[in-house]
């Protein structure tokens, strides 16, 4: 249901409708050849599959326009090499915009050097994690997931799906992270406002002691105890990616609610828990993957009790950012406002995307929340 319609087909359909309504049909001119390039920077496939696949996708969409630069395998040890790679894009006079989808800190110096030499070049980060106040001075548009606001949206969605209790699984080293701690507090506050019971459960810490194995074994044993205590109208949320395979598998077995994973995407937890067979050619076809998940949920009598975002944000951001960069280069986007960004985001993702300011005073740093799919 989320298959994308190319811009060319939209324009063609629009022109045909005008032809039918007017006596004189305008002659449709072929699109002008693109005379510029956009650099897209991502980690390698092994380090960040979604961003790499997103860049591959947009490279196939615009093969003559995109220069895909892949950062070193170990960014922290090869930071100078990475900075040189990004600066080299700015040295290419054909490159009019650079999109950096890396999720690293320490990239801002490269952007500063590029902007000093070529202030007209457009730079979009989606995301990097340098100081937001400094980024706003050098970056034309900064994007990231609204991790903290999900502390409101996830319990709210869970209640709409029928949850009366919300269980939060985490561990000490995760809860020490500011974003996760703030999201936890918002979840607790939101549950209180909605009249839902909020339950904290601490698992063995995978960063210490027994590693991930002890954490996953604890989940295997503890989730049935919690559902026996609180009932099936319970939403379970885990803050750690490896948790999701167990949580979703247990949801299929015990019939509780899983409103959203820590990283909302159809490819986290669902393929393993449901035994989905996804061929390499279908790996990026999220409409098809969502159909497979919907069918498996129905077979397990779990329709309406599993949910996530319809496409991974890491795949969405490279394509979305390139479309915004094109608009900025060609003059159709003057200021990256919500009114200009939201329609493009919906065209790329197939659903509504909400944009919130990272800070009230920053007009070019936006955090996103994607509308969900409920299977």
Buried (B, 14 or more C-beta within 10 A) or exposed (E): EBEBEEEEEEEEEEBEEEEEEEEEEEEEEEEEEEEBBBBBBBBBBEBBBBBBBBBBBBBEBBEEBBBBBBBBEEBEEBBEEBBEBBBBBBEEEEBBBBBBBBBBEBBBBBBBBBBEEBEEBBBBBBBBBBEBEEBBEBBBBBBBBBBBBBBBBBBBBBBBBBBBBBBBBBBEEBBEBEEBBBBBEBBBBBBEEBEBEBBEBEBBBBBEEEEBEBBBBBBEEBBEEBBEEBEBBBBBBBBBEBBBBBBBBBBBBBBBBBBBBBBBBBBBBBBBBBEBEBEEEBEBBBBBBBBBBBEBBEEBEBEEBBBBBBBBBBBBBBBBBBBBBBBBBEEEBEEBEBEBBBEBBBBBBBBEBBBEBBEEEBEBBBBBBBBBBBB
